[in-house]
Amino acid sequence: MDYPITLVVRFLREKKINFVPRLYDYVEKGGTRESARQLGVDEHAIIKTLVFETNEKKPLIVLMHGDREVSSKTLARLLGVKSVEPATPEKASKLTGYLVGGTSPFGMRTAMPVYLEVTILDLEKIYINGGKRGFLVEIHPGVLIDHLNAESVEVGI
């Protein structure tokens, strides 16, 4: 299969992480529901890479199931900060080096803390962005702990 050689693919290859490239037709505003439908997989196994900022303007990443949202209140409480808001698409792109819809926690431009919804680790395999719109990589969820130093949290709603 012909697939793009993104920073994510280079990262996974360099770390000798097994992955399966999964291409689909990117649909503006289609989100994880659309990629799940096209790939014939459960939306719960598609993992969103979300960029947030604390009230102190400190960026962070939250990895969340495609069919769930992040409770900003719970996240702020866990981090011991006043508030946490999603970063603007422009700010997210600047921090990660990826376009919104193509954001991956691997090979980001800026190092930032990564938080992971704990139930993601219960899945047999996950589908996470491969660094380009319309491109997911199928990997084992343990990779997120082993290679991103991700911290488990319970912030999903």
N, C-alpha and C positions, 0 to 999 in steps of 0.2 A: 504494500500500500504506500502511495506517495503521500507524505504529510510534511508540514512545514518544520524546518529545523530552527526552533525558537530557543531563547535563553533557557526555557524550562527543559526542553529536550536535551540541550547541552548539559544542564545541571544533572538531570537524571542519568544520562550516559556516563558522565564523569564520576558519579557516586555509585555506578554499577547497580542502579535501581531498575528492577523489571517494571515495564509499563507497556500498555497497549494503547496505541494512538486511536482516537475515536473522532472522526470528522462528521460534521453535520452542517446544514445550511443555516447560517446565522440569521435570526429574525430580530430586527430592531424591537425592543421592548418585549420580546418573547420569553426572556428569562429562562429559568431552569425547567419550567413546565414544557417549553418548546423543545429544548435539547433532550429532555427525558422522552418526550413523545417520539421524536425522530430516531433516537437511538434504541427505543424499546426497552428502557430501563426505568426503575422506580425513581421518582423525583427525590425521594428521601436519600438516595445514594449519590445524588449530584451535590457536590459541596461548593458553596459560594465562598469567595474570598472577598471579605468586606473590609473597607478601610474606614476607621473611626478616628476621632480626635478627642482628647480630654479637654476640659475647660482651660487647661494650661497649654493647649495647642500641641500636646504630645501625641504623635500618631501611633496607631496600633492596628493589628489585623485580627479579625474574628473569622474563623472558619465555621460555617453553619450549613445545616441540611437545606437543600433547595426548597423544601416545603415548610420551612419554619422561618420565623423572624427573630431578631435579636432584641431582647429587652434592654434598652439603654439604661434604664433605672437600675436593674439588677447588676449590669456590667459596671456601672459607676460605683455602686456600693461595694462590689468585689474588689475593685481597684483602689478604693478609698479616695475617690475624687468627687468633686461636686457634680460634674455632669460629663456625659459622653455623647457625641453627636456623629452621625455619618459625615465623612469628609466630602467636600464638593467633588464632582467628577474631575474637574481641572486639578484640584489639589491631589486627589487619589492618583491620577495619571503621573503627575510630577514626582510624587513619592515612590511609586512602584515602577514607573517606566512602561506601564501597560495601559492600553485603552480600556475604559470601562466596558465590561462585557468580555474582556480578554485578560482580566487580572488573575494572576497566579501567585501563590505564596513563595514559589521557587524562583530564584534568580532576580529578586527585586533590586531596584536601584538603591533604595535606602533600607538599612537594617532596622527593623522595628519588632517589638514583642508580638508574638503570635499566640492567640487564644483559640482553643478548639472546643467545640461543644462535645462533651464527654461521650455522648451516645454514638458519635461518629466512629469511635473505636470498636463498637459492637458489630459494625458491618464487615462483611467478608471482603468486599472491594468497594472502592469509591471512584467517582469520576470527578476530576478537578480540572480547572482550566489549564490548558497547555500553553498559555501565553499569547493566544491569538483568538479573535472572535471566530466561533464555529469549530473550535478545536479543543477537545477534552482529552485527558490522559487517564486511563484506568490503572489504578495502583492499589496497593494494600494500605489501609489507613495507618498502620504502624509507622510508615515512612514519615508521617507528619510529626510524630514524636521523635523519631530517630534523627531526622535531618533538619527539622525546623526549630527544635527545642521548644515545641509548642506546649503550652500549659493548658490542662483540661479545666473547663468551667461549665457551669450549668446556667446558661442565659437564654436558652431557646424558648420561644412561645409560639 
